[in-house]
Every structure is written in structure tokens, then in C-alpha cells.
Amino acid sequence: MRKRVKVFIDEMKLHVHCGVYKDERGIGVDAKLSVEIESDEFVDYEKLYQVIKKVSNGEFEYIETLLETIAKEIFKIWKVKVLKLRLYKMSLPFENTMKSAGVEIVWEAE
């Protein structure tokens, strides 16, 4: 029997300087980030939280770039089998009727 363990953080509240529009990067936008990690190693979610907080303080034009930067930092610390990052922007710089919009990226070890 094979055991699978996932460590997760669900909808971590962030204020990110991320967006195509200069105002989004300057003022920043409210966002929520969910992360799931599957690993055979112990993953400390307090340390994971701190890594995400540190990286998300930067400025990014694209959500994908922010998520890739977070992933690179995670890969430096833990041996990951599967990593799923999902970021939702809660405020958008155009008129809309959406609750949120965002990007999800999944990395899987080969």
C-alpha cells in the first residue's frame, strides 16, 4: 500500500504588486493563494508560509511569474513530487461581475 501525504495552505490572504497594469503593480491588489505540496519529506507549513510571504513582497507583471518564483523557492527547500499553486485576484482593474480571477499551475516530478 502506498501512502500519499499532501501539505496545504488554503486561501492565504496576500496583497501583491502583480499585474499587467502599472497601477496594479504600484498600488497592489488583494489576492488569495492556495498551495498543495506532495512530498515524501516533512514540509513545515509555517516555513512554507514564510517563503510565500517573502516572495510575494516583490513586484511582478504576470501572476504566472509570481507563481513560478514561489515554486523555485519551494523547490530549493523541499523535494517535491507535486506542487499546485492557485492565485486568485480579489480586485480587478476593470469593470466586472466576477468574484475573482486567477491562475493555477501544477508541477509534477518526472
CORPENOR-V759585 format. One line per field, one symbol per residue. ss: DSSP state (@ for helix, = for strand, . for the rest). psi: psi as a letter, one per 40 degrees, with the letter a starting at -180 (. if undefined). burial: 1 if it has 24 or more other C-alpha atoms within 12 Angstrom, else 0. A space follows every 10 residues. Layout:
# CORPENOR-V759585
ss: ???
psi: ???
burial: ???
This chain:
# CORPENOR-V759585
ss: .....===== ========.. .@@@@@@.== ========.. ....@@@@@@ @@@@@@..== ..@@@@@@@@ @@@@@@@... .========. .......... ========..
psi: hhhhhhhihh fhhihighid hddddddiih ihhiihhhie ihhheddddd dddddeeahi didddddddd dddddddihh dhhhhhhhhe hifihifidi iaihhhhhi.
burial: 0000001110 0101111110 0001100111 1111111110 0010000110 1100110111 0110111111 1011100101 1111111111 1100000000 0101100000
